[in-house]
């Protein structure tokens, strides 16, 4: 889980945290080396996902604030990597902290890697945390 890393960095560096979740209602399909995005859901589902995701992020943000960390949150839309990079530019982010799914080989080729695209496109440092990593409280 990525949250302990973000909290620890925010605490030690006295930085605010911006929690984001990207809601994407499209499915990537690769045809002849080009990726097209097929829309798979309607406006009603998008509204429901926004409400659910906002509630989820606000719960995390409130817990962070109870622990003395300045936190805000937002639900983004579109392609995940592009949305994250654009938000970081708009907020003058200092650091992007994100989890990876840990895919490699054929799985990564087939679905792409949001983390890889963010690392490639972001203009700030990116901390990637693999699925089995743990954050321990140490001096």
N, C-alpha and C positions, 0 to 999 in steps of 0.2 A: 504494500500500500504506500502511496506517495505522500500522503498527508503528514506523517511524522517528519519527513525530510523538509517539507515546506515550512512546517511549524518551527522546527529547530533552526533553520536558516533565518526565518523571520525574527525569531527571538534573539538569536546571537548577533544579527546584523541590524536589528531595529528597523526592519523593512516591513511595509504593508504587504498584504497578500491579496491578489485578485484571483478568485476561484472562477474558472470557466469550464463550461461543458458545451460541446458542439452537438447540436441536434441536426442530423442529416437525414433527410427523407428520400435520398436518392441512392441508387445502387450502381457502383462502377462496373462497367462492362468493357473489356478490352477487345477491340476489333482491329486486326491488321496493324498492331503496334500503337494504335491511338485509343485513348480511353474516353468513352462516352458515359454520361450519367443519365440513367433512366429514373424518372420520378415514380415512386412507388406508393405514395400515400397522399391523402387530401389535407385540406386546410383544418378540418376538425381534429384529425389525429395530431397535426402539428401543434395546435392550441393545447391539447391535452398533454403532450410531451413537454411543452414549455412550462405549464403549470407544475407538473411533476418534477421536472428538473430544477426549476426555480426553488421549489420547496426543499429538495434535496440539498442544493448548494447553500440555501439560507440556513439550514440546520447546521451544516458544517461551519459556516461563517460565524454563526452565533456562538458555537462552542469555542472557536478560536478567540473571539472577542472576550468571552468569559475568562480566558487564559491570558488576557492582556495583549493580544495580537490584533492590530488593525486589519480588518478583512472586509472585502466587498465581493460581490459575485455577479455573474451575468451569464445568460444563455445565448450562445452564438448559433448562427445558421450557415449552412453551406458545406463546402469541403473542409474537413477538419484542419488540415495543415494550413491552408490559406487563411482560414478564420483565426487560428491561433496566432499566426505571424502578423496579420493585420492588427489584431487587438494589442499585441505586444508593442507594435510601432505606435499605435494611438495612445497607449498609456505610458510611453517612455519607460517600458519595463527594464529592470536591471538584470533579471535572470528569469528564464523559463524553466520550471521544474515539472517534469512529466514522467509518467510511467510508460513502460513499453510492454507490448504483449509477448515479447521474446520470440517472435516468429523468425525462422530462418529458412533458407533454401527455397523449396517450391512454394510453401505457404506464404512466404514474404513476397515472392515474385507474383503470385496469383492475386493477392489482395493489396499489395503495396505496403508501404510503411509510413504512417503519419509521422512517427518520431524522426525517421530519416529525412523526410521532407522538411520538417521544422528545423532540424539541425542545419540543413543545407541553405534554407532561406532566411532564417532569423538573423537579425543584426545584433543580437545580444547572446551571451552564453546560454547554453541549454544543458541542464542536468537531467540525464536519463537514468531511471531506476528500473532495473530488470525485475521480473515478477517474483523471484525468490530472494531478493535482497531484504535485509532488515536494518532498521535504524535503531541503534542502541544509544542510550543516554550515557555519554562519556564526556569528561572534563573538557 
